Amino acid sequence: MIDSHCHLAGEEFDHDLADVVERAVAAGVSGALVIVGADDEKEYERAQEVTRRWSGVRLSIGVHPHAAGGFVDEPGRAARLVEERLQGRDAARAIGEIGLDYHYAFSPRDVQQAVFREQIGLARRMRLPIVIHTREAEEDTFRILAEESSGEIRGVFHCFTGDRAMARRALDAGFHISLAGIVTFPRAVELHGVAKVVPLDRLLIETDSPFLAPVPHRGTRNEPARVVCVAEAIARLRATTVEVVGQAARENFDRLFNP
C-alpha cells in the first residue's frame, strides 16, 4: 500500500518524523509521494531529510495556487523555479500540487491560471505527471487542461471531492483520481458513489497528511499510516478487500511516479 499524497516535509512533522515513518511502515505502507512547495525553502530542505529516512518516498514539487500571487509580476518564473527544484532532488517524479483554488482569495484568479498554465507547459516539456489541486474551479481547471496539455499530460486529481460527473471528466481527460480521508466520512455520500465507480486501474489513495484525518481519527494530525483507513473504506464501498484496493493503488502509483 502507498500514500499517494502527503506533506511530510511540513513543519508539523519536524519533531517526530522518524516515528511517523516507523508507524507507516509497520502499517504496511511501503512509500509515499511527498508534496513540496517550490517557493518554500525550508520545506524543500526538509524534503531531503524525508527521502533519507524513507527510501520509499518520491517527491512532487510545484507552486500551489495559494502561492501563485508571489509570481504576479512574471508567472513564467514559477515554472523556472519548479524546474530548478526538480533538478535538485533525485527523488522528484512529478510537478504539483498545482491548479486552481477559488475558495480562498489567497491569489488572484488570473494569476493562478497563468501560473497553472506555465507549470503544465513545464510538465509537458519534462514529460512528468502533474498533481492537480482544484477547489470550486472545475470549469476553468478542465478548460486550461484542454488548452495546454495537447493530450500529452498525465497525472492525478488529488483529494478528489467532486461528483460522479466530474470524476468522469477527469477520467476522460486521462487522469487518475485519488481519494483521501473524506471518503470515510458518513455524510460524504456523493464521494462514496465516486469510490464505487472509479476503475481500479485509475484509483489512488492518499492521506493529505497532516490534514483530513479519516474516521476514527478526525480532529487529530493525520499521517501516512492512516491511508489504510482510506483503503478499508473504499473496499467496503466496493464490496472487495483492502488488499485488492491497496495493490491496485500501488500499481497505479508505480506507473505514474516510478516509471
Secondary structure by P-SEA (a helix, b strand, c coil): ccccccccccccccccaaaaaaaaaaacccccccccccccaaaaaaaaaaaaacccbbbbbbbcccccccccccaaaaaaaaaaaaaacccccccccbbbbcccccccaaaaaaaaaaaaaaaaaabbbbbbbbcccaaaaaaaaaacccccbbbbbccccccaaaaaaaaaabbbbbbccccccccaaaaaaaaaccccccbbbbcccccccccccccccccccaaaaaaaaaaaaacccaaaaaaaaaaaaaacccc
